[in-house]
Amino acid sequence: MDKQGQTVDFLATSKHDAAAGRRFFEKAMRRNAVPNKVTKDKSGANQAALEQLNKERKVPITIRQVKYLNNTVEQDHRAISRLTRPMLGFKSFRKSRAILAGIELMHMIRKGQFIMAGCDRLSFADQLYTLTGKIRPA
């Protein structure tokens, strides 16, 4: 998340290691600006990924671990957790990625981050169905 509370990016991987963290940060920086500072949780994988990226940069990214600043990320993640908890797990990683990507997209539409031309009068669900090309069930 950025300072304004907008989702920067998300990445679902089967392993949460330094390589996955690096892929996430590179993907996020390609789609958005390169950050000056990154506030992270206690994840060692993210720490290692950011340190690797900093070795290759002229101007390093400031890495900080501040508990109260990370709360905004956790609060944003709560909405996704609330939807997935009743599912009692996923049968496969491939299905979980697809479901979580849809939930994240719906969350971004709800926050007003994903705006499509001509969809300003549609409900959030109708916008999602417009994206998928499916007809909304009656």
GUMI-874857 format. One record per residue (C-alpha): residue in three letters; x, y, z. Coordinates in steps of 0.5 Angstrom, whole numbers, plus 500, padded with zeros to 3 digits. Example, Ala and Ser with C-alpha at 12.3 -4.5 7.8 and 13.67 -1.06 7.14 Angstrom:
<atoms>
<atom resn="Ala" u="525" v="491" w="516"/>
<atom resn="Ser" u="527" v="498" w="514"/>
</atoms>
This chain:
<atoms>
<atom resn="Met" u="500" v="500" w="500"/>
<atom resn="Asp" u="502" v="507" w="499"/>
<atom resn="Lys" u="501" v="513" w="503"/>
<atom resn="Gln" u="494" v="514" w="501"/>
<atom resn="Gly" u="492" v="507" w="502"/>
<atom resn="Gln" u="492" v="505" w="495"/>
<atom resn="Thr" u="494" v="498" w="494"/>
<atom resn="Val" u="501" v="498" w="490"/>
<atom resn="Asp" u="501" v="491" w="488"/>
<atom resn="Phe" u="500" v="484" w="490"/>
<atom resn="Leu" u="503" v="477" w="489"/>
<atom resn="Ala" u="501" v="470" w="490"/>
<atom resn="Thr" u="507" v="465" w="491"/>
<atom resn="Ser" u="507" v="458" w="494"/>
<atom resn="Lys" u="514" v="460" w="497"/>
<atom resn="His" u="515" v="466" w="501"/>
<atom resn="Asp" u="523" v="467" w="500"/>
<atom resn="Ala" u="527" v="472" w="498"/>
<atom resn="Ala" u="526" v="471" w="491"/>
<atom resn="Ala" u="519" v="471" w="491"/>
<atom resn="Gly" u="520" v="478" w="495"/>
<atom resn="Arg" u="524" v="480" w="490"/>
<atom resn="Arg" u="519" v="479" w="484"/>
<atom resn="Phe" u="514" v="482" w="488"/>
<atom resn="Phe" u="518" v="489" w="489"/>
<atom resn="Glu" u="521" v="489" w="482"/>
<atom resn="Lys" u="513" v="488" w="479"/>
<atom resn="Ala" u="511" v="493" w="484"/>
<atom resn="Met" u="516" v="498" w="482"/>
<atom resn="Arg" u="515" v="497" w="474"/>
<atom resn="Arg" u="508" v="499" w="475"/>
<atom resn="Asn" u="509" v="504" w="480"/>
<atom resn="Ala" u="514" v="509" w="482"/>
<atom resn="Val" u="521" v="507" w="485"/>
<atom resn="Pro" u="519" v="508" w="493"/>
<atom resn="Asn" u="524" v="512" w="497"/>
<atom resn="Lys" u="522" v="508" w="503"/>
<atom resn="Val" u="519" v="501" w="505"/>
<atom resn="Thr" u="515" v="500" w="511"/>
<atom resn="Lys" u="515" v="492" w="512"/>
<atom resn="Asp" u="513" v="487" w="517"/>
<atom resn="Lys" u="518" v="482" w="520"/>
<atom resn="Ser" u="519" v="478" w="514"/>
<atom resn="Gly" u="526" v="476" w="513"/>
<atom resn="Ala" u="524" v="474" w="506"/>
<atom resn="Asn" u="522" v="482" w="504"/>
<atom resn="Gln" u="528" v="484" w="508"/>
<atom resn="Ala" u="533" v="480" w="504"/>
<atom resn="Ala" u="530" v="482" w="498"/>
<atom resn="Leu" u="530" v="489" w="499"/>
<atom resn="Glu" u="537" v="488" w="501"/>
<atom resn="Gln" u="539" v="485" w="494"/>
<atom resn="Leu" u="535" v="491" w="491"/>
<atom resn="Asn" u="539" v="496" w="495"/>
<atom resn="Lys" u="546" v="493" w="493"/>
<atom resn="Glu" u="544" v="494" w="485"/>
<atom resn="Arg" u="542" v="501" w="486"/>
<atom resn="Lys" u="546" v="508" w="486"/>
<atom resn="Val" u="540" v="511" w="491"/>
<atom resn="Pro" u="538" v="505" w="496"/>
<atom resn="Ile" u="531" v="505" w="498"/>
<atom resn="Thr" u="530" v="506" w="506"/>
<atom resn="Ile" u="528" v="500" w="509"/>
<atom resn="Arg" u="524" v="501" w="516"/>
<atom resn="Gln" u="520" v="496" w="520"/>
<atom resn="Val" u="515" v="501" w="524"/>
<atom resn="Lys" u="510" v="497" w="528"/>
<atom resn="Tyr" u="504" v="502" w="528"/>
<atom resn="Leu" u="506" v="504" w="520"/>
<atom resn="Asn" u="505" v="497" w="518"/>
<atom resn="Asn" u="498" v="497" w="521"/>
<atom resn="Thr" u="495" v="500" w="515"/>
<atom resn="Val" u="497" v="494" w="511"/>
<atom resn="Glu" u="494" v="489" w="516"/>
<atom resn="Gln" u="488" v="493" w="516"/>
<atom resn="Asp" u="487" v="493" w="509"/>
<atom resn="His" u="489" v="486" w="509"/>
<atom resn="Arg" u="483" v="484" w="514"/>
<atom resn="Ala" u="478" v="485" w="509"/>
<atom resn="Ile" u="481" v="479" w="505"/>
<atom resn="Ser" u="482" v="475" w="511"/>
<atom resn="Arg" u="475" v="476" w="513"/>
<atom resn="Leu" u="472" v="473" w="506"/>
<atom resn="Thr" u="477" v="467" w="506"/>
<atom resn="Arg" u="477" v="465" w="513"/>
<atom resn="Pro" u="470" v="462" w="512"/>
<atom resn="Met" u="473" v="458" w="506"/>
<atom resn="Leu" u="477" v="453" w="510"/>
<atom resn="Gly" u="483" v="453" w="506"/>
<atom resn="Phe" u="484" v="452" w="498"/>
<atom resn="Lys" u="484" v="446" w="494"/>
<atom resn="Ser" u="490" v="448" w="490"/>
<atom resn="Phe" u="495" v="453" w="489"/>
<atom resn="Arg" u="492" v="455" w="482"/>
<atom resn="Lys" u="485" v="456" w="485"/>
<atom resn="Ser" u="487" v="460" w="491"/>
<atom resn="Arg" u="491" v="465" w="486"/>
<atom resn="Ala" u="485" v="466" w="482"/>
<atom resn="Ile" u="480" v="467" w="488"/>
<atom resn="Leu" u="485" v="471" w="491"/>
<atom resn="Ala" u="486" v="476" w="485"/>
<atom resn="Gly" u="479" v="476" w="484"/>
<atom resn="Ile" u="478" v="478" w="491"/>
<atom resn="Glu" u="484" v="483" w="491"/>
<atom resn="Leu" u="481" v="486" w="484"/>
<atom resn="Met" u="474" v="487" w="488"/>
<atom resn="His" u="477" v="490" w="494"/>
<atom resn="Met" u="481" v="495" w="489"/>
<atom resn="Ile" u="475" v="497" w="485"/>
<atom resn="Arg" u="471" v="498" w="492"/>
<atom resn="Lys" u="477" v="503" w="494"/>
<atom resn="Gly" u="476" v="507" w="487"/>
<atom resn="Gln" u="483" v="505" w="485"/>
<atom resn="Phe" u="481" v="501" w="478"/>
<atom resn="Ile" u="476" v="506" w="474"/>
<atom resn="Met" u="474" v="504" w="467"/>
<atom resn="Ala" u="471" v="508" w="462"/>
<atom resn="Gly" u="463" v="508" w="462"/>
<atom resn="Cys" u="463" v="504" w="469"/>
<atom resn="Asp" u="462" v="510" w="473"/>
<atom resn="Arg" u="454" v="508" w="474"/>
<atom resn="Leu" u="455" v="501" w="475"/>
<atom resn="Ser" u="455" v="497" w="482"/>
<atom resn="Phe" u="462" v="494" w="484"/>
<atom resn="Ala" u="460" v="487" w="482"/>
<atom resn="Asp" u="457" v="489" w="475"/>
<atom resn="Gln" u="464" v="492" w="474"/>
<atom resn="Leu" u="467" v="486" w="476"/>
<atom resn="Tyr" u="463" v="482" w="471"/>
<atom resn="Thr" u="464" v="487" w="466"/>
<atom resn="Leu" u="472" v="486" w="467"/>
<atom resn="Thr" u="471" v="478" w="466"/>
<atom resn="Gly" u="466" v="479" w="460"/>
<atom resn="Lys" u="461" v="474" w="464"/>
<atom resn="Ile" u="454" v="475" w="465"/>
<atom resn="Arg" u="452" v="477" w="472"/>
<atom resn="Pro" u="447" v="471" w="475"/>
<atom resn="Ala" u="440" v="474" w="476"/>
</atoms>
